[in-house]
Amino acid sequence: MRLRFSFLMLQLISLAGFSHLIKADGPVDNIPTNVRRIPKLGVEVPADIRAELEAGLAELKVQIDVLAKMNNPIVQQLLPDVEIYHKAVNDALVYQEFFDVKEFAIARTLIRQGLDRSTGLKTGNPAWLRAKGLVVRGYRSKIDGSVQPVGLVVPESYDPFGSARHRVDFWFHGRGEVLSELAFMNQRNTQKGQFTPVDTIVIHPYGRYNNASKLAGEVDAYEALDMVRANHRVDEERITVRGFSMGGASAWHFAAHNPTAFAATNPGAGFSETPDFLKVFQKESIKPTEWERKLFRLYDCNEWAENFRMIPTVAYSGEIDSQKQAADIMAIALSKIGLELTHIIGPKTAHKYETEAAKEVERRMAAIVKQGRDRVPTNLSFVTYTLRYPTAAWLTVTGLGEHWEKASVQGKIEAGYNRIRLTTQNVTSLKINFGPGDCPFDTGHEVVIDGVALAGPMLQSDRSWSASFRKVGDTWMEGLPATKLAKRHGLQGPVDDAFMDSFLFVRPTGKAESEKMDQWAKAEMVHAQEHWRRHFRGVAPIKNDVEVTTEDMLTKNLILWGDASSNSIIAKLAGQLPIVTKDGKIRVGEQSFDSANHAPILIYPNPVSPSRYVVLNSGFTFREFAHLNNARQIPKLPDWAIVNLDTPPNPLWPGKIVAADFFDEAWQLKPSLSK
């Protein structure tokens, strides 16, 4: 997050433990027709420095190519730890992202560090795996194959050959519009950050730049944790999510949506929802469409307040910080369910941590984490609006009555009776799962769901137990839902969900039916590629339609550009998609639109590979205007939309949206459209 306009001149913002002067939000950032570029273009690189850096990068690339050819699984696993140095400097050169002449020296240092690591990896001595203190690591993203940097603070007490497991804190950084990979890696080489608790590994995710850990940024954090798990001994019961400013928004998000995965959360400032924050902080009056109102529920953490019963929370704000709004609105939401938010406030403090307040936050967090996470809580009170976030401890919601409406489960383990009692709302199927040693039952057991008593499978001898239940009409029974097309976790939409897993842009090699469609689809594809690089810091994988393989179809979400005339994959699938283009018309149920000047946007399970998506004509759906403030970075379109191409794309929309909606839970058009 950036600072309020009134603090522009002198206020410092904390970005993962060090301060930057950055451009503040102001009225000019509320004008969709006048959107400044993010990130801005950096300084020009003098020819002699460019030549020097290019020579260093070429030397490093030779070493990376040698390592890539080595038939050694450990080398391949650790290769991203070298590649991140090349990417950081190369991207700064290629995309004009040196934002200060001082960064030329940083680039030289990173190239040397990359060469040192390449030597260590080639000779079987990856010393950074044993390093203490500040350590920069890398991993290869499953989403787009890019290498992404991660900063670690490894405590001096860590023994790489010992058996002790360590607490892990995520620390999510604040907004920094010039926080390139190069700047981030330099920061993580030189700054410990706001908090370094004793005996704790602190993970500083890059989070793919400035997206408040949404979409690919969220996946980034979990992949960073997996990388740490692979190389360090993690105490799974003592993982916390923390952050300040934009990082505070990240902490609210992770806690709200996966409350039983973490021992505690410590959000500072930031934002916790969209509409009120933009009104208070940005002085922006918003008029969302009906589908946008529903999509606010994806990230508006106050709507998920019930989940904070299950995760200890210590919020922090400066007393005179406008971003105190985030904790204030969460305090109101929690008070409505009978909880008082623990909110530490730094007296007379703006947008930073006050010294004594920081000590109090650390005292409370240490006491909470000492107790550890309750892996098998007796009581659950879980809320969700989407199957993207379906789990609380031993419960997973597997079916909803309607997405984007409130779904809840109240659960209680009555161990003395070998019984679980559940009360549900807007839930059609669920699963109960206790891992080895976790089952609270002795022998016999009973599950009561909405007053219906059911027996499940037998208890396993390792004290594990799991069972699935489904609702048929108004009656619950044991068993999985019928195996038919249905929304489920990771296959529930909206359009932006396709970019949280491995995806592939599919470029048309033919010509679209109409000239407008042909030009629009090609321009939107280029736009999506550019903004994936700018804001999610990778290169969108792309193939021509005629090059797509069976493996691609089975393993990737296909982002298809064009229409059935220009893209052979769309032609192959067209008859199996719910929006049909035929005889010059795009038909959506009973509605029809002239295909000469309209285009469909769609997300749908791939008929050839139903565990994967196909998307028509869209990248992630928030555009340039949203990049000016992270609270705007929510999906802008539902499961499908029709675009009138007579209105050119702009920083808000890909054209004029003349129809849009969600599919129902069976991926069918709503009844009002499908008569």
C-alpha positions as CSV (number, residue, x, y, z in Angstrom):
1,M,0.0,0.0,0.0
2,R,1.0,3.6,-0.6
3,L,0.5,6.6,1.6
4,R,-2.5,8.9,1.7
5,F,-2.1,12.1,-0.3
6,S,-1.7,14.3,2.7
7,F,1.4,12.4,3.8
8,L,3.1,12.7,0.3
9,M,6.1,14.9,1.0
10,L,7.9,13.4,3.9
11,Q,6.2,10.3,5.1
12,L,8.2,7.0,5.0
13,I,6.6,3.7,4.3
14,S,7.9,0.4,5.7
15,L,8.6,-2.2,3.0
16,A,9.7,-5.4,4.6
17,G,11.9,-3.7,7.2
18,F,13.3,-0.7,5.3
19,S,11.9,2.6,4.2
20,H,11.3,4.2,0.8
21,L,9.8,7.4,-0.4
22,I,7.1,6.4,-2.9
23,K,4.4,8.1,-4.8
24,A,1.2,8.6,-2.8
25,D,-2.3,7.9,-3.8
26,G,-4.2,11.1,-4.7
27,P,-7.2,12.3,-6.7
28,V,-5.3,11.9,-9.9
29,D,-5.3,8.1,-9.4
30,N,-9.1,8.1,-9.4
31,I,-9.3,9.1,-13.1
32,P,-9.6,5.9,-15.3
33,T,-8.8,7.9,-18.5
34,N,-5.5,9.1,-17.1
35,V,-3.6,6.2,-15.7
36,R,0.1,6.4,-15.0
37,R,2.3,3.5,-16.0
38,I,3.2,1.0,-13.3
39,P,6.0,0.2,-13.0
40,K,7.3,3.5,-14.4
41,L,10.1,3.3,-16.9
42,G,13.5,3.4,-15.3
43,V,16.6,5.4,-16.0
44,E,18.6,5.0,-19.2
45,V,21.6,2.7,-18.9
46,P,24.8,4.1,-20.3
47,A,26.3,2.1,-23.1
48,D,29.5,1.1,-21.3
49,I,27.5,-0.1,-18.2
50,R,25.1,-2.0,-20.4
51,A,27.9,-3.7,-22.2
52,E,29.5,-4.6,-18.9
53,L,26.3,-6.1,-17.5
54,E,25.5,-7.9,-20.7
55,A,28.9,-9.5,-20.7
56,G,28.4,-10.6,-17.1
57,L,24.9,-12.0,-17.8
58,A,26.3,-13.9,-20.8
59,E,29.0,-15.5,-18.6
60,L,26.3,-16.4,-16.0
61,K,24.0,-17.8,-18.7
62,V,26.8,-20.1,-19.9
63,Q,27.1,-21.5,-16.4
64,I,23.4,-21.9,-16.0
65,D,23.2,-23.8,-19.4
66,V,26.0,-26.1,-18.2
67,L,24.1,-26.8,-14.9
68,A,20.8,-27.4,-16.8
69,K,22.4,-30.2,-18.7
70,M,23.7,-32.0,-15.7
71,N,21.9,-35.3,-14.9
72,N,21.7,-34.6,-11.2
73,P,18.3,-34.2,-9.5
74,I,19.8,-32.0,-6.7
75,V,21.4,-29.7,-9.2
76,Q,18.1,-29.4,-11.0
77,Q,16.2,-28.8,-7.8
78,L,18.6,-26.0,-6.8
79,L,19.1,-24.4,-10.2
80,P,16.5,-21.7,-9.5
81,D,18.8,-20.5,-6.7
82,V,21.2,-19.5,-9.5
83,E,18.7,-18.5,-12.2
84,I,17.1,-15.8,-10.1
85,Y,20.3,-13.7,-10.3
86,H,20.2,-13.8,-14.1
87,K,16.5,-13.0,-14.2
88,A,16.8,-10.0,-11.8
89,V,19.5,-8.2,-13.8
90,N,18.4,-9.3,-17.3
91,D,14.8,-8.1,-16.7
92,A,16.1,-4.7,-15.4
93,L,18.0,-4.3,-18.6
94,V,15.4,-5.6,-21.0
95,Y,12.4,-3.9,-19.5
96,Q,14.1,-0.6,-18.4
97,E,13.6,-1.3,-14.7
98,F,16.7,0.2,-13.3
99,F,15.0,2.9,-11.3
100,D,18.1,4.6,-9.8
101,V,21.7,4.8,-11.1
102,K,22.7,3.2,-7.7
103,E,21.2,0.0,-8.9
104,F,23.9,-0.5,-11.5
105,A,26.3,-1.5,-8.7
106,I,23.6,-3.8,-7.2
107,A,23.4,-5.5,-10.6
108,R,27.2,-6.1,-10.6
109,T,26.9,-7.6,-7.1
110,L,24.1,-9.9,-8.1
111,I,25.9,-11.2,-11.2
112,R,28.9,-12.0,-9.0
113,Q,26.7,-13.8,-6.5
114,G,25.1,-15.8,-9.2
115,L,28.4,-16.9,-10.6
116,D,29.6,-17.9,-7.1
117,R,26.5,-20.0,-6.7
118,S,26.9,-21.6,-10.1
119,T,30.4,-22.7,-9.1
120,G,29.2,-24.0,-5.7
121,L,26.4,-25.9,-7.3
122,K,28.6,-27.4,-10.1
123,T,31.2,-28.5,-7.5
124,G,28.6,-30.0,-5.1
125,N,29.0,-27.3,-2.5
126,P,25.7,-25.2,-2.3
127,A,26.9,-23.4,0.8
128,W,23.8,-21.2,0.9
129,L,21.8,-24.2,2.1
130,R,23.8,-24.1,5.3
131,A,23.9,-20.3,5.6
132,K,22.5,-18.4,8.6
133,G,21.1,-14.9,8.6
134,L,20.0,-13.3,5.3
135,V,19.6,-15.9,2.5
136,V,18.0,-15.3,-0.9
137,R,16.5,-18.4,-2.5
138,G,14.6,-19.2,-5.7
139,Y,11.9,-21.6,-6.9
140,R,10.4,-22.4,-10.3
141,S,6.7,-21.5,-10.5
142,K,4.2,-24.1,-11.5
143,I,2.1,-21.3,-13.0
144,D,4.3,-20.0,-15.8
145,G,7.6,-21.7,-15.3
146,S,9.3,-18.5,-14.2
147,V,11.9,-18.4,-11.4
148,Q,10.9,-16.3,-8.5
149,P,13.1,-15.0,-5.6
150,V,12.3,-15.5,-1.9
151,G,14.1,-13.9,1.0
152,L,14.8,-15.9,4.2
153,V,16.1,-14.9,7.6
154,V,17.6,-18.1,9.0
155,P,18.2,-18.0,12.8
156,E,21.7,-18.5,14.2
157,S,20.3,-21.4,16.3
158,Y,19.4,-23.3,13.1
159,D,21.5,-26.5,12.8
160,P,21.2,-28.0,9.3
161,F,22.3,-31.4,10.6
162,G,20.1,-31.3,13.8
163,S,16.6,-32.5,14.4
164,A,15.0,-29.4,15.9
165,R,12.0,-27.9,14.1
166,H,11.6,-24.2,13.8
167,R,8.8,-21.7,13.9
168,V,8.2,-20.0,10.5
169,D,6.8,-16.5,10.1
170,F,5.7,-15.2,6.7
171,W,6.4,-11.5,6.4
172,F,4.6,-9.9,3.5
173,H,6.1,-6.7,2.1
174,G,4.5,-3.4,1.5
175,R,3.8,-1.8,-1.8
176,G,6.8,-0.6,-3.7
177,E,6.2,0.5,-7.3
178,V,10.0,0.3,-8.0
179,L,10.4,-3.0,-6.2
180,S,11.8,-5.0,-9.1
181,E,13.4,-8.4,-8.5
182,L,16.8,-6.7,-8.5
183,A,15.7,-4.2,-5.7
184,F,14.0,-7.0,-3.8
185,M,17.0,-9.3,-3.8
186,N,19.3,-6.4,-2.7
187,Q,16.8,-5.7,0.1
188,R,16.8,-9.3,1.2
189,N,20.6,-9.4,1.1
190,T,20.9,-6.4,3.4
191,Q,17.8,-5.9,5.6
192,K,16.5,-8.3,8.2
193,G,13.0,-6.8,8.3
194,Q,10.6,-5.5,11.0
195,F,10.7,-8.7,13.1
196,T,13.1,-11.5,13.5
197,P,11.8,-13.6,16.4
198,V,14.3,-15.9,18.1
199,D,14.6,-19.4,16.7
200,T,12.3,-18.5,13.8
201,I,12.8,-18.8,10.0
202,V,11.2,-15.7,8.5
203,I,10.0,-16.0,4.9
204,H,9.9,-12.8,2.8
205,P,8.0,-13.7,-0.4
206,Y,8.5,-11.4,-3.3
207,G,4.9,-12.2,-4.1
208,R,5.3,-11.4,-7.8
209,Y,5.7,-7.7,-7.2
210,N,2.6,-5.7,-6.0
211,N,-0.6,-7.7,-5.9
212,A,-1.1,-8.1,-2.1
213,S,-0.6,-11.9,-2.4
214,K,-3.7,-12.3,-4.6
215,L,-3.9,-14.8,-7.5
216,A,-0.4,-15.8,-8.5
217,G,0.9,-13.9,-5.5
218,E,-1.0,-16.3,-3.2
219,V,0.4,-19.3,-5.0
220,D,3.8,-17.8,-4.8
221,A,3.7,-17.7,-1.0
222,Y,2.7,-21.4,-0.7
223,E,5.3,-22.4,-3.2
224,A,7.9,-20.5,-1.2
225,L,6.8,-22.4,1.9
226,D,7.1,-25.7,0.1
227,M,10.7,-24.7,-0.9
228,V,11.5,-24.0,2.7
229,R,10.0,-27.3,3.8
230,A,12.2,-29.1,1.3
231,N,15.4,-27.7,2.8
232,H,14.6,-26.8,6.4
233,R,12.8,-28.5,9.3
234,V,9.6,-26.6,9.7
235,D,7.4,-26.8,12.8
236,E,4.0,-27.2,11.0
237,E,2.1,-26.2,14.2
238,R,4.0,-22.8,14.4
239,I,3.6,-21.0,11.1
240,T,2.3,-17.5,11.1
241,V,1.2,-14.9,8.5
242,R,2.3,-11.3,9.2
243,G,2.9,-8.1,7.3
244,F,2.6,-4.4,7.2
245,S,0.9,-2.0,4.8
246,M,0.1,-4.0,1.6
247,G,1.7,-6.9,3.5
248,G,-1.0,-6.3,6.2
249,A,-3.6,-6.8,3.5
250,S,-1.9,-10.1,2.6
251,A,-2.0,-11.3,6.2
252,W,-5.7,-10.5,6.5
253,H,-6.3,-12.4,3.3
254,F,-4.4,-15.6,4.3
255,A,-5.9,-15.7,7.7
256,A,-9.5,-15.2,6.5
257,H,-9.4,-17.8,3.8
258,N,-7.3,-20.6,5.3
259,P,-7.7,-19.9,9.1
260,T,-6.6,-23.3,10.5
261,A,-3.4,-23.6,8.4
262,F,-1.6,-21.1,10.6
263,A,-0.9,-20.6,14.3
264,A,-1.6,-16.9,14.3
265,T,-1.8,-13.8,12.2
266,N,-0.4,-10.3,12.7
267,P,-1.8,-7.8,10.1
268,G,-0.6,-4.2,10.2
269,A,-2.3,-1.4,8.4
270,G,-3.0,-2.3,4.8
271,F,-6.6,-2.9,3.7
272,S,-9.0,-5.7,4.6
273,E,-11.8,-5.1,2.0
274,T,-12.4,-3.0,-1.1
275,P,-15.4,-0.7,-1.1
276,D,-15.0,1.1,2.3
277,F,-11.2,1.3,2.0
278,L,-11.4,3.0,-1.4
279,K,-14.1,5.4,0.0
280,V,-12.0,6.3,3.1
281,F,-8.4,6.0,1.9
282,Q,-8.7,6.8,-1.8
283,K,-11.7,9.1,-1.6
284,E,-13.1,7.1,-4.5
285,S,-16.8,6.7,-5.1
286,I,-17.4,3.3,-6.7
287,K,-20.4,2.0,-8.5
288,P,-19.9,-1.8,-9.0
289,T,-21.9,-4.0,-11.2
290,E,-23.9,-6.8,-9.6
291,W,-21.3,-9.3,-10.5
292,E,-18.5,-7.1,-9.1
293,R,-20.5,-6.8,-5.8
294,K,-20.4,-10.6,-5.6
295,L,-16.7,-10.8,-6.5
296,F,-15.9,-8.3,-3.7
297,R,-16.7,-11.3,-1.5
298,L,-13.7,-13.1,-2.7
299,Y,-11.2,-10.8,-0.9
300,D,-13.4,-8.7,1.5
301,C,-12.2,-10.2,4.7
302,N,-14.9,-8.6,6.9
303,E,-17.3,-11.0,5.0
304,W,-15.3,-13.9,6.4
305,A,-15.2,-12.6,10.0
306,E,-16.5,-15.9,11.4
307,N,-13.2,-17.6,10.4
308,F,-11.3,-15.5,12.8
309,R,-12.7,-17.5,15.7
310,M,-10.2,-20.2,14.6
311,I,-7.0,-18.1,14.2
312,P,-5.5,-15.9,17.0
313,T,-5.1,-12.4,15.6
314,V,-3.0,-9.5,16.7
315,A,-3.6,-6.4,14.6
316,Y,-1.5,-3.3,14.6
317,S,-2.1,0.3,13.4
318,G,-0.5,3.7,13.9
319,E,-3.0,6.0,15.7
320,I,-2.9,8.6,13.0
321,D,-2.5,6.3,10.0
322,S,-5.4,6.5,7.5
323,Q,-4.8,2.8,6.9
324,K,-6.0,2.1,10.5
325,Q,-9.3,1.8,8.6
326,A,-8.5,-1.8,7.8
327,A,-8.4,-3.0,11.4
328,D,-11.3,-0.7,12.4
329,I,-13.6,-2.3,9.9
330,M,-12.5,-5.8,10.9
331,A,-13.1,-4.8,14.5
332,I,-16.7,-3.9,13.6
333,A,-17.2,-7.2,11.7
334,L,-15.8,-9.3,14.6
335,S,-17.9,-7.5,17.2
336,K,-21.0,-8.6,15.3
337,I,-20.1,-12.2,16.0
338,G,-19.1,-11.6,19.6
339,L,-15.3,-11.2,19.2
340,E,-13.2,-8.2,20.2
341,L,-10.3,-7.6,17.9
342,T,-6.9,-7.4,19.7
343,H,-5.7,-4.2,18.1
344,I,-2.3,-2.7,19.2
345,I,-2.2,1.0,18.4
346,G,1.0,3.0,18.1
347,P,0.3,6.4,19.8
348,K,0.7,9.5,17.7
349,T,2.1,7.3,14.9
350,A,1.5,7.4,11.2
351,H,2.3,4.7,8.7
352,K,5.0,2.7,10.6
353,Y,5.5,0.6,13.7
354,E,5.9,2.5,16.9
355,T,8.7,1.0,19.1
356,E,6.8,0.1,22.2
357,A,3.8,-1.1,20.3
358,A,6.1,-3.4,18.3
359,K,7.4,-4.9,21.5
360,E,3.9,-5.6,22.7
361,V,3.0,-7.2,19.4
362,E,6.0,-9.5,19.6
363,R,5.2,-10.4,23.2
364,R,1.7,-11.4,22.3
365,M,2.7,-13.3,19.2
366,A,5.4,-15.2,21.0
367,A,2.8,-16.3,23.7
368,I,0.3,-17.4,21.1
369,V,2.8,-19.3,18.9
370,K,4.2,-21.1,22.0
371,Q,0.9,-22.8,22.3
372,G,0.9,-23.9,18.6
373,R,-1.9,-24.4,16.1
374,D,-4.9,-26.5,17.2
375,R,-4.7,-29.1,14.4
376,V,-7.9,-30.9,15.5
377,P,-10.2,-28.2,17.0
378,T,-13.3,-29.4,18.9
379,N,-15.4,-26.5,17.5
380,L,-15.4,-25.2,14.0
381,S,-17.2,-22.1,12.7
382,F,-16.4,-21.8,9.0
383,V,-17.6,-19.4,6.3
384,T,-16.8,-19.4,2.6
385,Y,-18.2,-17.9,-0.5
386,T,-16.2,-20.0,-3.0
387,L,-14.8,-23.5,-3.3
388,R,-11.4,-21.9,-4.0
389,Y,-11.2,-21.7,-0.2
390,P,-13.1,-24.8,1.1
391,T,-11.2,-26.0,4.2
392,A,-11.1,-25.6,7.9
393,A,-9.0,-28.2,9.8
394,W,-10.9,-31.6,9.5
395,L,-13.7,-30.2,7.3
396,T,-13.7,-29.5,3.6
397,V,-16.8,-28.1,1.8
398,T,-17.0,-29.8,-1.6
399,G,-20.2,-28.4,-3.0
400,L,-22.2,-25.2,-2.6
401,G,-25.8,-24.3,-3.3
402,E,-24.7,-21.1,-5.0
403,H,-21.3,-19.6,-5.3
404,W,-20.7,-16.0,-4.0
405,E,-23.5,-16.4,-1.5
406,K,-22.6,-17.0,2.2
407,A,-22.0,-20.7,3.0
408,S,-21.3,-21.8,6.5
409,V,-20.7,-24.9,8.6
410,Q,-20.9,-25.0,12.4
411,G,-19.1,-28.1,13.6
412,K,-18.6,-29.7,17.0
413,I,-16.7,-32.9,18.0
414,E,-18.6,-34.6,20.8
415,A,-15.8,-37.0,21.7
416,G,-17.6,-38.5,24.7
417,Y,-20.4,-39.6,22.4
418,N,-18.2,-40.5,19.4
419,R,-20.2,-38.0,17.5
420,I,-19.7,-35.0,15.2
421,R,-22.5,-32.5,14.9
422,L,-22.7,-30.2,11.9
423,T,-25.1,-27.4,11.0
424,T,-24.8,-26.1,7.4
425,Q,-26.0,-23.2,5.2
426,N,-25.7,-23.2,1.4
427,V,-23.6,-26.4,1.5
428,T,-24.5,-29.4,-0.7
429,S,-21.6,-31.7,0.0
430,L,-18.7,-32.0,2.4
431,K,-15.9,-34.2,3.6
432,I,-14.6,-34.9,7.0
433,N,-11.0,-36.0,7.2
434,F,-8.8,-36.9,10.2
435,G,-5.2,-37.8,9.4
436,P,-3.2,-40.6,11.1
437,G,-3.5,-40.3,14.9
438,D,-5.9,-37.4,14.8
439,C,-9.3,-39.1,14.9
440,P,-11.1,-38.3,18.2
441,F,-13.4,-41.4,18.0
442,D,-12.8,-44.6,19.9
443,T,-14.7,-47.2,17.9
444,G,-18.3,-46.5,16.8
445,H,-19.1,-43.0,15.6
446,E,-22.0,-40.9,14.3
447,V,-22.2,-37.8,12.2
448,V,-25.3,-35.6,12.6
449,I,-25.7,-33.1,9.7
450,D,-28.6,-30.6,10.0
451,G,-30.3,-33.1,12.4
452,V,-29.8,-36.1,10.2
453,A,-27.9,-38.9,11.9
454,L,-25.5,-40.8,9.7
455,A,-22.9,-43.5,10.1
456,G,-19.6,-43.4,8.2
457,P,-16.9,-45.9,7.3
458,M,-15.0,-47.8,10.0
459,L,-12.2,-46.2,12.0
460,Q,-8.7,-47.1,10.6
461,S,-6.2,-48.8,12.9
462,D,-3.8,-45.8,12.6
463,R,-6.6,-43.6,14.0
464,S,-7.4,-41.9,10.7
465,W,-10.9,-41.6,9.5
466,S,-12.6,-39.9,6.5
467,A,-16.0,-39.8,5.0
468,S,-17.9,-37.8,2.4
469,F,-21.5,-36.7,2.6
470,R,-23.9,-35.2,0.1
471,K,-27.3,-33.5,0.2
472,V,-30.0,-35.0,-2.0
473,G,-33.0,-32.6,-2.0
474,D,-33.2,-31.7,1.7
475,T,-31.7,-34.9,3.0
476,W,-28.1,-35.7,3.8
477,M,-26.6,-39.1,3.1
478,E,-23.2,-40.7,3.0
479,G,-21.2,-40.7,-0.3
480,L,-19.7,-38.6,-2.9
481,P,-21.8,-36.4,-5.2
482,A,-22.8,-37.9,-8.5
483,T,-19.9,-37.8,-10.9
484,K,-21.1,-35.1,-13.3
485,L,-19.8,-31.7,-14.3
486,A,-19.9,-29.5,-11.2
487,K,-18.0,-26.6,-9.7
488,R,-15.4,-27.8,-7.3
489,H,-12.2,-26.6,-5.7
490,G,-9.8,-25.3,-8.3
491,L,-12.5,-25.6,-11.0
492,Q,-15.0,-23.0,-9.8
493,G,-14.2,-19.8,-11.7
494,P,-14.2,-16.9,-12.2
495,V,-12.0,-16.1,-15.2
496,D,-9.0,-15.0,-13.1
497,D,-8.9,-18.4,-11.4
498,A,-7.3,-19.9,-14.5
499,F,-4.1,-18.0,-13.7
500,M,-3.6,-19.7,-10.3
501,D,-2.2,-22.9,-12.0
502,S,-0.2,-23.9,-15.0
503,F,-1.6,-22.1,-18.1
504,L,-0.8,-21.7,-21.8
505,F,-1.7,-18.9,-24.1
506,V,-2.9,-20.3,-27.5
507,R,-2.3,-18.0,-30.4
508,P,-4.6,-18.2,-33.4
509,T,-2.9,-18.9,-36.8
510,G,-6.0,-18.2,-38.9
511,K,-8.2,-15.2,-39.4
512,A,-11.2,-14.5,-37.3
513,E,-14.7,-14.3,-38.9
514,S,-14.9,-10.6,-38.5
515,E,-12.1,-8.0,-39.0
516,K,-13.0,-6.3,-35.7
517,M,-12.8,-9.6,-33.8
518,D,-9.5,-10.5,-35.4
519,Q,-7.8,-7.2,-34.5
520,W,-9.4,-7.1,-31.0
521,A,-8.3,-10.6,-30.0
522,K,-4.8,-10.1,-31.2
523,A,-4.5,-6.8,-29.4
524,E,-6.0,-8.2,-26.2
525,M,-3.5,-11.2,-26.3
526,V,-0.6,-8.8,-26.6
527,H,-2.1,-6.7,-23.7
528,A,-2.4,-9.7,-21.5
529,Q,1.1,-10.8,-22.2
530,E,2.5,-7.4,-21.4
531,H,0.6,-7.0,-18.2
532,W,1.4,-10.6,-17.0
533,R,5.1,-9.6,-17.3
534,R,4.6,-6.2,-15.6
535,H,2.5,-7.3,-12.7
536,F,3.0,-11.0,-12.2
537,R,6.7,-10.9,-13.3
538,G,6.9,-13.9,-15.7
539,V,6.6,-14.5,-19.4
540,A,3.2,-16.0,-20.3
541,P,3.8,-19.3,-22.0
542,I,2.5,-19.3,-25.5
543,K,2.1,-21.6,-28.5
544,N,0.4,-21.5,-31.9
545,D,-2.9,-23.4,-32.0
546,V,-1.5,-25.9,-34.4
547,E,1.4,-26.7,-31.9
548,V,-0.8,-27.5,-28.9
549,T,-0.2,-31.1,-27.7
550,T,-2.3,-33.7,-25.9
551,E,-0.1,-33.1,-22.9
552,D,-0.8,-29.4,-23.0
553,M,-4.5,-30.2,-23.1
554,L,-4.2,-32.5,-20.1
555,T,-1.9,-30.4,-17.9
556,K,-2.6,-26.7,-18.6
557,N,-5.4,-24.2,-18.5
558,L,-5.7,-23.2,-22.1
559,I,-6.1,-19.5,-22.7
560,L,-7.6,-19.4,-26.2
561,W,-7.5,-16.3,-28.3
562,G,-9.7,-15.6,-31.4
563,D,-12.7,-17.6,-32.6
564,A,-13.5,-20.9,-34.3
565,S,-12.4,-19.4,-37.6
566,S,-9.0,-18.3,-36.4
567,N,-8.1,-20.8,-33.7
568,S,-8.3,-24.5,-34.4
569,I,-8.6,-25.4,-30.7
570,I,-11.6,-23.2,-30.3
571,A,-13.1,-24.9,-33.4
572,K,-12.4,-28.3,-31.9
573,L,-14.2,-27.4,-28.6
574,A,-16.9,-25.0,-29.9
575,G,-19.7,-27.4,-30.0
576,Q,-19.1,-28.4,-26.4
577,L,-19.1,-24.9,-24.9
578,P,-22.2,-23.2,-23.5
579,I,-21.8,-20.0,-25.6
580,V,-22.2,-20.8,-29.2
581,T,-21.1,-18.7,-32.3
582,K,-23.1,-19.7,-35.4
583,D,-24.6,-18.0,-38.4
584,G,-23.1,-14.7,-37.5
585,K,-24.5,-14.7,-34.0
586,I,-23.0,-15.3,-30.6
587,R,-25.8,-17.2,-28.7
588,V,-26.0,-17.2,-24.9
589,G,-29.2,-19.0,-24.1
590,E,-32.0,-17.0,-25.6
591,Q,-29.8,-13.9,-26.0
592,S,-27.9,-13.4,-29.2
593,F,-25.3,-10.8,-30.3
594,D,-23.9,-10.0,-33.7
595,S,-20.5,-11.7,-34.0
596,A,-19.3,-9.0,-36.4
597,N,-18.8,-6.6,-33.5
598,H,-19.0,-8.7,-30.4
599,A,-16.7,-11.2,-28.7
600,P,-17.2,-13.8,-26.0
601,I,-15.1,-14.1,-22.8
602,L,-15.5,-17.4,-21.0
603,I,-14.1,-19.7,-18.4
604,Y,-15.2,-23.4,-18.5
605,P,-14.0,-26.9,-17.8
606,N,-12.0,-28.1,-20.8
607,P,-14.3,-30.7,-22.4
608,V,-11.2,-32.7,-23.4
609,S,-9.7,-32.5,-19.9
610,P,-12.4,-31.7,-17.4
611,S,-9.9,-31.1,-14.5
612,R,-8.5,-28.1,-16.4
613,Y,-10.0,-24.8,-17.7
614,V,-10.4,-23.3,-21.1
615,V,-10.6,-19.5,-21.2
616,L,-11.7,-17.5,-24.2
617,N,-10.1,-14.2,-25.0
618,S,-9.0,-13.0,-21.6
619,G,-6.0,-12.6,-19.3
620,F,-6.5,-11.7,-15.7
621,T,-9.5,-9.3,-15.7
622,F,-8.4,-6.2,-13.7
623,R,-6.6,-3.7,-15.9
624,E,-4.3,-0.7,-15.6
625,F,-6.6,1.4,-13.4
626,A,-6.6,-1.4,-10.7
627,H,-2.8,-1.3,-10.5
628,L,-2.9,2.2,-9.0
629,N,-4.3,0.8,-5.7
630,N,-4.1,-2.8,-4.6
631,A,-7.6,-2.8,-3.1
632,R,-8.9,-2.5,-6.7
633,Q,-7.1,-5.7,-7.7
634,I,-10.1,-8.1,-7.7
635,P,-11.5,-10.0,-10.6
636,K,-13.6,-7.7,-12.8
637,L,-15.5,-10.3,-14.7
638,P,-17.5,-13.4,-13.6
639,D,-17.5,-16.7,-15.5
640,W,-18.6,-15.3,-18.9
641,A,-19.1,-12.0,-20.6
642,I,-20.0,-10.6,-24.0
643,V,-17.9,-7.6,-25.2
644,N,-19.2,-5.0,-27.7
645,L,-16.1,-4.2,-29.8
646,D,-17.4,-0.9,-31.1
647,T,-16.2,0.5,-27.7
648,P,-12.4,0.3,-27.7
649,P,-10.6,-1.3,-24.7
650,N,-9.6,1.1,-21.9
651,P,-7.9,0.9,-18.5
652,L,-11.0,-0.5,-16.9
653,W,-12.6,-2.9,-19.5
654,P,-11.7,-4.8,-22.7
655,G,-14.6,-3.1,-24.4
656,K,-18.2,-2.4,-23.5
657,I,-19.6,-5.3,-21.4
658,V,-23.1,-5.9,-22.7
659,A,-23.8,-9.1,-20.8
660,A,-22.0,-11.1,-18.0
661,D,-22.8,-13.6,-15.3
662,F,-21.7,-16.7,-13.4
663,F,-22.6,-20.2,-14.5
664,D,-24.6,-22.2,-12.0
665,E,-23.1,-25.0,-9.8
666,A,-23.3,-27.5,-12.7
667,W,-21.5,-25.0,-15.1
668,Q,-24.7,-24.3,-16.9
669,L,-26.2,-21.0,-17.9
670,K,-28.6,-19.6,-15.3
671,P,-32.2,-20.6,-15.9
672,S,-33.2,-17.1,-17.0
673,L,-30.8,-17.4,-20.0
674,S,-31.1,-21.1,-20.9
675,K,-34.9,-21.4,-21.5
